[in-house]
Amino acid sequence: MPDDGSFTYRGGRVAPGETANVRYEISETYLGDPVRIPVTVVNGERDGPTLFLSAASHGDELNGIEVVRTVAHDLDLSDLAGALVCLPVLNVPGFLAQERYLPILDRDLNRSFPGAPDSTSARRMAHSIFENFVRPCDLGLDFHTSTRGRTNVLHVRANTAASGVERLANAFGTSVVIDSEGPDGTLRAEATAAGVPTVTVEMGEAHRFQRDLIDEALRGVDSVLAEYGMREPPTVRWPGWRTVISGGDEKTWIRADAGGIVDVHHDRGAVVDEGDRICTITSPFKNDSVSLEAPFSGLLVGVLKNPVVSPGNPICHLVGLDDEVRRVVEARRSTGEA
């Protein structure tokens, strides 16, 4: 941020106390028409950090769009300290086609950061977004959903060993934190490497708004704003229990051993015991079946929603819980708190 507190990007400036809604050009179509992403910058009158919120780098992941739009346009930000850079739809071509990747190019925008000005179309788009609206920030929240046909509990993915990331991950207030560096080219990994601590927020499934998850994510954003003194009152969220899953912890994708029609017996967020039957796969005639069991006790972070599988397809994402966390989870669920 400049010394006068303005947020600047190529072609624009937002002074303290101002809000700007911008359609920012990042590329061109085959006809030479501009490809523009929507950006809202809210710059508070008081000094504070600059936080970016991004969504839909995968064009069919919609939950985060509503989170970012609500923060930008529905929250009372009259007392904001610092600035919010709200990027509700990064992958506009994918969003318009309701496809995960950039149409025709078949490139993953979320493997193209920080981008380059003289490279592929995807990396040029990523470069424009990154240099203008990510690198100038102090921290970031990048919203995602599971891919098509699967669903996730609300959780955070973060490289907690990197400077400033653990504080941000804890501030968002989810019960599950998956600790990893993240693949090269992802927004969170590259922003963090550039000195902008960033976490991925995973929530629900593609192609829909899920109001319960959106509302929960908005509470997480409020908690982050409180943690960094950007908004009053300073109430940082505690989810009641937390588990951090890192490299040495129990975690696995349970995959189908046979093709067929699958009946998943547990929803996302369920706690299962070792040996519990996770799903049953049957043939079209129901004269042959294969059951898959939990290899260890834990929490189902993600589960399949599409009821058909081939051998090797992922059924669910299982992470371990230590005994103390498990007791807390079960006690809270018995009283309806979780």
VEXNU-765471 format. One record per residue (C-alpha): x, y, z; residue in three letters. Coordinates in nm, 2 decimals, always signed. Example, Ala and Ser with C-alpha at 12.3 -4.5 7.8 and 13.67 -1.06 7.14 Angstrom:
2
+--------+--------+--------+------+
|   east |  north |     up | rogu |
+--------+--------+--------+------+
|  +1.23 |  -0.45 |  +0.78 |  Ala |
|  +1.37 |  -0.11 |  +0.71 |  Ser |
+--------+--------+--------+------+
END
This chain:
338
+--------+--------+--------+------+
|   east |  north |     up | rogu |
+--------+--------+--------+------+
|  +0.00 |  +0.00 |  +0.00 |  Met |
|  +0.13 |  +0.35 |  -0.07 |  Pro |
|  +0.22 |  +0.58 |  +0.21 |  Asp |
|  -0.12 |  +0.76 |  +0.19 |  Asp |
|  -0.30 |  +0.43 |  +0.25 |  Gly |
|  -0.44 |  +0.40 |  -0.10 |  Ser |
|  -0.48 |  +0.06 |  -0.27 |  Phe |
|  -0.33 |  +0.08 |  -0.62 |  Thr |
|  -0.35 |  -0.15 |  -0.92 |  Tyr |
|  -0.26 |  -0.10 |  -1.28 |  Arg |
|  -0.50 |  +0.17 |  -1.40 |  Gly |
|  -0.66 |  +0.25 |  -1.07 |  Gly |
|  -0.64 |  +0.38 |  -0.71 |  Arg |
|  -0.88 |  +0.34 |  -0.42 |  Val |
|  -0.81 |  +0.60 |  -0.14 |  Ala |
|  -0.89 |  +0.55 |  +0.23 |  Pro |
|  -1.27 |  +0.57 |  +0.29 |  Gly |
|  -1.35 |  +0.47 |  -0.07 |  Glu |
|  -1.50 |  +0.16 |  -0.23 |  Thr |
|  -1.45 |  +0.07 |  -0.59 |  Ala |
|  -1.63 |  -0.19 |  -0.81 |  Asn |
|  -1.42 |  -0.27 |  -1.11 |  Val |
|  -1.44 |  -0.50 |  -1.41 |  Arg |
|  -1.07 |  -0.56 |  -1.46 |  Tyr |
|  -0.94 |  -0.68 |  -1.79 |  Glu |
|  -0.71 |  -0.99 |  -1.77 |  Ile |
|  -0.73 |  -1.13 |  -2.13 |  Ser |
|  -0.92 |  -1.12 |  -2.46 |  Glu |
|  -1.15 |  -1.36 |  -2.64 |  Thr |
|  -1.09 |  -1.50 |  -2.99 |  Tyr |
|  -1.29 |  -1.20 |  -3.12 |  Leu |
|  -1.06 |  -0.95 |  -2.94 |  Gly |
|  -1.33 |  -0.87 |  -2.68 |  Asp |
|  -1.20 |  -0.81 |  -2.32 |  Pro |
|  -1.22 |  -1.09 |  -2.06 |  Val |
|  -1.28 |  -0.90 |  -1.73 |  Arg |
|  -1.30 |  -1.02 |  -1.37 |  Ile |
|  -1.52 |  -0.84 |  -1.11 |  Pro |
|  -1.32 |  -0.68 |  -0.83 |  Val |
|  -1.45 |  -0.48 |  -0.53 |  Thr |
|  -1.19 |  -0.29 |  -0.32 |  Val |
|  -1.31 |  -0.16 |  +0.01 |  Val |
|  -1.05 |  +0.07 |  +0.17 |  Asn |
|  -1.12 |  +0.17 |  +0.53 |  Gly |
|  -1.05 |  +0.51 |  +0.68 |  Glu |
|  -0.84 |  +0.36 |  +0.95 |  Arg |
|  -0.50 |  +0.19 |  +0.90 |  Asp |
|  -0.48 |  -0.19 |  +0.90 |  Gly |
|  -0.38 |  -0.49 |  +0.69 |  Pro |
|  -0.50 |  -0.56 |  +0.34 |  Thr |
|  -0.69 |  -0.89 |  +0.30 |  Leu |
|  -0.78 |  -1.05 |  -0.03 |  Phe |
|  -1.07 |  -1.29 |  -0.06 |  Leu |
|  -1.09 |  -1.49 |  -0.38 |  Ser |
|  -1.32 |  -1.76 |  -0.52 |  Ala |
|  -1.40 |  -1.95 |  -0.84 |  Ala |
|  -1.05 |  -2.00 |  -0.97 |  Ser |
|  -1.24 |  -2.32 |  -1.07 |  His |
|  -1.54 |  -2.19 |  -1.26 |  Gly |
|  -1.79 |  -2.44 |  -1.12 |  Asp |
|  -1.71 |  -2.38 |  -0.75 |  Glu |
|  -1.99 |  -2.15 |  -0.65 |  Leu |
|  -2.01 |  -2.14 |  -0.26 |  Asn |
|  -1.72 |  -1.91 |  -0.23 |  Gly |
|  -1.86 |  -1.66 |  -0.48 |  Ile |
|  -2.15 |  -1.59 |  -0.24 |  Glu |
|  -1.91 |  -1.56 |  +0.06 |  Val |
|  -1.70 |  -1.30 |  -0.12 |  Val |
|  -2.00 |  -1.11 |  -0.26 |  Arg |
|  -2.16 |  -1.09 |  +0.08 |  Thr |
|  -1.85 |  -0.96 |  +0.25 |  Val |
|  -1.80 |  -0.70 |  -0.02 |  Ala |
|  -2.16 |  -0.57 |  -0.04 |  His |
|  -2.37 |  -0.68 |  +0.26 |  Asp |
|  -2.13 |  -0.65 |  +0.57 |  Leu |
|  -2.13 |  -0.32 |  +0.75 |  Asp |
|  -1.77 |  -0.21 |  +0.68 |  Leu |
|  -1.81 |  +0.15 |  +0.80 |  Ser |
|  -1.55 |  +0.08 |  +1.08 |  Asp |
|  -1.31 |  -0.12 |  +0.86 |  Leu |
|  -0.94 |  -0.08 |  +0.95 |  Ala |
|  -0.73 |  -0.16 |  +0.64 |  Gly |
|  -0.86 |  -0.28 |  +0.31 |  Ala |
|  -1.05 |  -0.58 |  +0.16 |  Leu |
|  -0.98 |  -0.69 |  -0.20 |  Val |
|  -1.28 |  -0.90 |  -0.30 |  Cys |
|  -1.24 |  -1.13 |  -0.61 |  Leu |
|  -1.56 |  -1.33 |  -0.63 |  Pro |
|  -1.49 |  -1.49 |  -0.98 |  Val |
|  -1.13 |  -1.54 |  -1.08 |  Leu |
|  -1.20 |  -1.78 |  -1.37 |  Asn |
|  -1.47 |  -1.59 |  -1.56 |  Val |
|  -1.45 |  -1.81 |  -1.88 |  Pro |
|  -1.49 |  -2.12 |  -1.67 |  Gly |
|  -1.78 |  -1.96 |  -1.47 |  Phe |
|  -1.96 |  -1.86 |  -1.78 |  Leu |
|  -1.93 |  -2.22 |  -1.92 |  Ala |
|  -1.99 |  -2.37 |  -1.57 |  Gln |
|  -1.66 |  -2.57 |  -1.61 |  Glu |
|  -1.38 |  -2.63 |  -1.37 |  Arg |
|  -1.10 |  -2.53 |  -1.60 |  Tyr |
|  -1.05 |  -2.26 |  -1.85 |  Leu |
|  -1.26 |  -2.36 |  -2.15 |  Pro |
|  -1.09 |  -2.46 |  -2.47 |  Ile |
|  -0.75 |  -2.41 |  -2.31 |  Leu |
|  -0.83 |  -2.69 |  -2.06 |  Asp |
|  -0.59 |  -2.53 |  -1.82 |  Arg |
|  -0.62 |  -2.51 |  -1.44 |  Asp |
|  -0.60 |  -2.15 |  -1.34 |  Leu |
|  -0.53 |  -2.27 |  -0.99 |  Asn |
|  -0.21 |  -2.43 |  -1.11 |  Arg |
|  -0.09 |  -2.13 |  -1.31 |  Ser |
|  +0.01 |  -1.88 |  -1.03 |  Phe |
|  +0.20 |  -1.65 |  -0.99 |  Pro |
|  +0.19 |  -1.65 |  -1.37 |  Gly |
|  +0.41 |  -1.48 |  -1.63 |  Ala |
|  +0.34 |  -1.19 |  -1.87 |  Pro |
|  +0.49 |  -1.37 |  -2.17 |  Asp |
|  +0.37 |  -1.73 |  -2.12 |  Ser |
|  +0.05 |  -1.93 |  -2.18 |  Thr |
|  -0.30 |  -1.77 |  -2.17 |  Ser |
|  -0.37 |  -1.92 |  -1.83 |  Ala |
|  -0.04 |  -1.79 |  -1.69 |  Arg |
|  -0.09 |  -1.45 |  -1.83 |  Arg |
|  -0.43 |  -1.43 |  -1.66 |  Met |
|  -0.28 |  -1.55 |  -1.34 |  Ala |
|  +0.00 |  -1.30 |  -1.36 |  His |
|  -0.24 |  -1.01 |  -1.41 |  Ser |
|  -0.45 |  -1.12 |  -1.11 |  Ile |
|  -0.15 |  -1.19 |  -0.89 |  Phe |
|  +0.05 |  -0.88 |  -0.95 |  Glu |
|  -0.24 |  -0.64 |  -0.92 |  Asn |
|  -0.46 |  -0.79 |  -0.65 |  Phe |
|  -0.27 |  -1.05 |  -0.45 |  Val |
|  +0.09 |  -0.94 |  -0.41 |  Arg |
|  -0.01 |  -0.60 |  -0.27 |  Pro |
|  -0.20 |  -0.77 |  +0.01 |  Cys |
|  -0.09 |  -0.88 |  +0.36 |  Asp |
|  -0.29 |  -1.20 |  +0.38 |  Leu |
|  -0.55 |  -1.40 |  +0.19 |  Gly |
|  -0.84 |  -1.64 |  +0.20 |  Leu |
|  -0.90 |  -1.85 |  -0.12 |  Asp |
|  -1.24 |  -2.02 |  -0.13 |  Phe |
|  -1.30 |  -2.36 |  -0.30 |  His |
|  -1.54 |  -2.65 |  -0.30 |  Thr |
|  -1.48 |  -3.02 |  -0.38 |  Ser |
|  -1.47 |  -3.12 |  -0.74 |  Thr |
|  -1.79 |  -3.23 |  -0.92 |  Arg |
|  -1.95 |  -3.54 |  -0.77 |  Gly |
|  -1.79 |  -3.50 |  -0.42 |  Arg |
|  -1.85 |  -3.29 |  -0.11 |  Thr |
|  -1.63 |  -3.16 |  +0.17 |  Asn |
|  -1.69 |  -3.05 |  +0.53 |  Val |
|  -1.58 |  -2.69 |  +0.58 |  Leu |
|  -1.21 |  -2.70 |  +0.65 |  His |
|  -0.89 |  -2.51 |  +0.60 |  Val |
|  -0.58 |  -2.61 |  +0.41 |  Arg |
|  -0.27 |  -2.43 |  +0.51 |  Ala |
|  +0.11 |  -2.45 |  +0.52 |  Asn |
|  +0.14 |  -2.38 |  +0.90 |  Thr |
|  +0.52 |  -2.38 |  +0.89 |  Ala |
|  +0.52 |  -2.07 |  +0.67 |  Ala |
|  +0.54 |  -1.73 |  +0.84 |  Ser |
|  +0.20 |  -1.60 |  +0.95 |  Gly |
|  -0.01 |  -1.89 |  +0.81 |  Val |
|  -0.08 |  -2.07 |  +1.13 |  Glu |
|  -0.23 |  -1.76 |  +1.29 |  Arg |
|  -0.45 |  -1.71 |  +0.99 |  Leu |
|  -0.56 |  -2.07 |  +0.97 |  Ala |
|  -0.66 |  -2.07 |  +1.34 |  Asn |
|  -0.83 |  -1.74 |  +1.32 |  Ala |
|  -1.07 |  -1.87 |  +1.05 |  Phe |
|  -1.20 |  -2.11 |  +1.32 |  Gly |
|  -1.26 |  -2.44 |  +1.15 |  Thr |
|  -1.24 |  -2.76 |  +1.34 |  Ser |
|  -1.02 |  -2.93 |  +1.07 |  Val |
|  -0.70 |  -2.79 |  +0.94 |  Val |
|  -0.51 |  -2.99 |  +0.68 |  Ile |
|  -0.14 |  -2.89 |  +0.71 |  Asp |
|  +0.04 |  -2.90 |  +0.37 |  Ser |
|  +0.25 |  -2.68 |  +0.15 |  Glu |
|  +0.00 |  -2.71 |  -0.14 |  Gly |
|  +0.08 |  -2.79 |  -0.50 |  Pro |
|  +0.30 |  -2.56 |  -0.71 |  Asp |
|  +0.10 |  -2.31 |  -0.90 |  Gly |
|  -0.19 |  -2.29 |  -0.65 |  Thr |
|  -0.29 |  -1.94 |  -0.53 |  Leu |
|  -0.24 |  -2.02 |  -0.17 |  Arg |
|  +0.11 |  -2.18 |  -0.22 |  Ala |
|  +0.24 |  -1.90 |  -0.44 |  Glu |
|  +0.09 |  -1.62 |  -0.24 |  Ala |
|  +0.24 |  -1.76 |  +0.08 |  Thr |
|  +0.58 |  -1.80 |  -0.09 |  Ala |
|  +0.56 |  -1.43 |  -0.20 |  Ala |
|  +0.51 |  -1.32 |  +0.16 |  Gly |
|  +0.13 |  -1.30 |  +0.16 |  Val |
|  +0.01 |  -1.57 |  +0.41 |  Pro |
|  -0.29 |  -1.74 |  +0.25 |  Thr |
|  -0.51 |  -2.04 |  +0.33 |  Val |
|  -0.75 |  -2.24 |  +0.12 |  Thr |
|  -1.10 |  -2.27 |  +0.26 |  Val |
|  -1.28 |  -2.59 |  +0.13 |  Glu |
|  -1.65 |  -2.61 |  +0.16 |  Met |
|  -1.92 |  -2.83 |  +0.01 |  Gly |
|  -1.96 |  -2.92 |  -0.35 |  Glu |
|  -1.96 |  -2.77 |  -0.70 |  Ala |
|  -2.25 |  -2.63 |  -0.90 |  His |
|  -2.46 |  -2.50 |  -0.61 |  Arg |
|  -2.50 |  -2.26 |  -0.32 |  Phe |
|  -2.51 |  -2.43 |  +0.02 |  Gln |
|  -2.64 |  -2.17 |  +0.26 |  Arg |
|  -2.54 |  -2.35 |  +0.58 |  Asp |
|  -2.18 |  -2.37 |  +0.47 |  Leu |
|  -2.18 |  -2.01 |  +0.33 |  Ile |
|  -2.31 |  -1.88 |  +0.66 |  Asp |
|  -2.04 |  -2.08 |  +0.85 |  Glu |
|  -1.77 |  -1.94 |  +0.62 |  Ala |
|  -1.89 |  -1.59 |  +0.67 |  Leu |
|  -1.85 |  -1.64 |  +1.05 |  Arg |
|  -1.49 |  -1.75 |  +0.97 |  Gly |
|  -1.43 |  -1.43 |  +0.77 |  Val |
|  -1.57 |  -1.22 |  +1.06 |  Asp |
|  -1.33 |  -1.41 |  +1.30 |  Ser |
|  -1.03 |  -1.33 |  +1.07 |  Val |
|  -1.13 |  -0.96 |  +1.06 |  Leu |
|  -1.15 |  -0.96 |  +1.44 |  Ala |
|  -0.81 |  -1.14 |  +1.48 |  Glu |
|  -0.63 |  -0.88 |  +1.28 |  Tyr |
|  -0.81 |  -0.58 |  +1.42 |  Gly |
|  -0.99 |  -0.49 |  +1.10 |  Met |
|  -1.34 |  -0.49 |  +1.24 |  Arg |
|  -1.51 |  -0.46 |  +1.58 |  Glu |
|  -1.60 |  -0.62 |  +1.80 |  Pro |
|  -1.29 |  -0.83 |  +1.84 |  Pro |
|  -1.45 |  -1.18 |  +1.87 |  Thr |
|  -1.22 |  -1.45 |  +1.74 |  Val |
|  -1.41 |  -1.78 |  +1.67 |  Arg |
|  -1.33 |  -2.10 |  +1.85 |  Trp |
|  -1.51 |  -2.40 |  +1.69 |  Pro |
|  -1.53 |  -2.61 |  +2.00 |  Gly |
|  -1.26 |  -2.86 |  +1.89 |  Trp |
|  -0.98 |  -2.86 |  +1.64 |  Arg |
|  -0.76 |  -3.12 |  +1.47 |  Thr |
|  -0.46 |  -3.04 |  +1.26 |  Val |
|  -0.37 |  -3.31 |  +1.01 |  Ile |
|  -0.01 |  -3.30 |  +0.90 |  Ser |
|  +0.23 |  -3.53 |  +0.70 |  Gly |
|  +0.27 |  -3.80 |  +0.96 |  Gly |
|  -0.09 |  -3.83 |  +1.07 |  Asp |
|  -0.34 |  -4.09 |  +0.96 |  Glu |
|  -0.52 |  -3.98 |  +0.64 |  Lys |
|  -0.62 |  -4.16 |  +0.32 |  Thr |
|  -0.85 |  -4.16 |  +0.02 |  Trp |
|  -1.06 |  -4.47 |  +0.03 |  Ile |
|  -1.10 |  -4.59 |  -0.33 |  Arg |
|  -1.34 |  -4.83 |  -0.50 |  Ala |
|  -1.21 |  -5.18 |  -0.57 |  Asp |
|  -1.49 |  -5.25 |  -0.81 |  Ala |
|  -1.71 |  -5.07 |  -1.06 |  Gly |
|  -2.08 |  -5.03 |  -1.01 |  Gly |
|  -2.34 |  -4.84 |  -0.82 |  Ile |
|  -2.23 |  -4.72 |  -0.48 |  Val |
|  -2.43 |  -4.66 |  -0.16 |  Asp |
|  -2.23 |  -4.44 |  +0.07 |  Val |
|  -2.34 |  -4.51 |  +0.43 |  His |
|  -2.21 |  -4.19 |  +0.60 |  His |
|  -2.22 |  -3.82 |  +0.51 |  Asp |
|  -1.94 |  -3.57 |  +0.53 |  Arg |
|  -1.83 |  -3.49 |  +0.88 |  Gly |
|  -1.93 |  -3.84 |  +1.02 |  Ala |
|  -1.70 |  -4.00 |  +1.27 |  Val |
|  -1.64 |  -4.37 |  +1.19 |  Val |
|  -1.47 |  -4.66 |  +1.38 |  Asp |
|  -1.21 |  -4.88 |  +1.23 |  Glu |
|  -1.39 |  -5.16 |  +1.05 |  Gly |
|  -1.71 |  -4.97 |  +1.00 |  Asp |
|  -1.86 |  -5.02 |  +0.65 |  Arg |
|  -1.81 |  -4.70 |  +0.45 |  Ile |
|  -2.00 |  -4.80 |  +0.14 |  Cys |
|  -2.14 |  -5.09 |  -0.06 |  Thr |
|  -2.08 |  -5.12 |  -0.44 |  Ile |
|  -2.33 |  -5.34 |  -0.63 |  Thr |
|  -2.38 |  -5.45 |  -0.99 |  Ser |
|  -2.69 |  -5.33 |  -1.18 |  Pro |
|  -2.86 |  -5.67 |  -1.09 |  Phe |
|  -2.76 |  -5.64 |  -0.72 |  Lys |
|  -2.63 |  -6.00 |  -0.74 |  Asn |
|  -2.28 |  -5.90 |  -0.66 |  Asp |
|  -2.16 |  -5.66 |  -0.40 |  Ser |
|  -1.83 |  -5.52 |  -0.25 |  Val |
|  -1.81 |  -5.35 |  +0.08 |  Ser |
|  -1.54 |  -5.10 |  +0.18 |  Leu |
|  -1.44 |  -5.06 |  +0.55 |  Glu |
|  -1.27 |  -4.78 |  +0.74 |  Ala |
|  -0.90 |  -4.88 |  +0.78 |  Pro |
|  -0.88 |  -4.67 |  +1.09 |  Phe |
|  -1.10 |  -4.46 |  +1.31 |  Ser |
|  -1.15 |  -4.10 |  +1.21 |  Gly |
|  -1.35 |  -3.82 |  +1.05 |  Leu |
|  -1.49 |  -3.82 |  +0.69 |  Leu |
|  -1.37 |  -3.49 |  +0.55 |  Val |
|  -1.50 |  -3.56 |  +0.20 |  Gly |
|  -1.74 |  -3.81 |  +0.05 |  Val |
|  -1.87 |  -3.91 |  -0.29 |  Leu |
|  -2.20 |  -3.78 |  -0.41 |  Lys |
|  -2.21 |  -3.93 |  -0.76 |  Asn |
|  -2.35 |  -4.28 |  -0.71 |  Pro |
|  -2.14 |  -4.46 |  -0.98 |  Val |
|  -1.78 |  -4.56 |  -0.96 |  Val |
|  -1.50 |  -4.74 |  -1.15 |  Ser |
|  -1.22 |  -4.92 |  -0.98 |  Pro |
|  -0.98 |  -4.66 |  -0.83 |  Gly |
|  -1.24 |  -4.38 |  -0.80 |  Asn |
|  -1.22 |  -4.20 |  -0.47 |  Pro |
|  -1.51 |  -4.27 |  -0.23 |  Ile |
|  -1.42 |  -4.06 |  +0.07 |  Cys |
|  -1.13 |  -3.88 |  +0.24 |  His |
|  -1.07 |  -4.01 |  +0.59 |  Leu |
|  -0.85 |  -3.84 |  +0.85 |  Val |
|  -0.76 |  -3.97 |  +1.20 |  Gly |
|  -0.87 |  -3.81 |  +1.53 |  Leu |
|  -0.68 |  -3.86 |  +1.85 |  Asp |
|  -0.87 |  -3.99 |  +2.15 |  Asp |
|  -0.91 |  -3.66 |  +2.32 |  Glu |
|  -1.05 |  -3.48 |  +2.01 |  Val |
|  -1.28 |  -3.77 |  +1.94 |  Arg |
|  -1.42 |  -3.76 |  +2.29 |  Arg |
|  -1.49 |  -3.39 |  +2.25 |  Val |
|  -1.65 |  -3.43 |  +1.91 |  Val |
|  -1.88 |  -3.71 |  +2.03 |  Glu |
|  -1.98 |  -3.52 |  +2.35 |  Ala |
|  -2.07 |  -3.21 |  +2.15 |  Arg |
|  -2.27 |  -3.41 |  +1.90 |  Arg |
|  -2.46 |  -3.59 |  +2.17 |  Ser |
|  -2.58 |  -3.25 |  +2.29 |  Thr |
|  -2.64 |  -3.11 |  +1.94 |  Gly |
|  -2.35 |  -2.87 |  +1.95 |  Glu |
|  -2.16 |  -3.01 |  +1.65 |  Ala |
+--------+--------+--------+------+
END
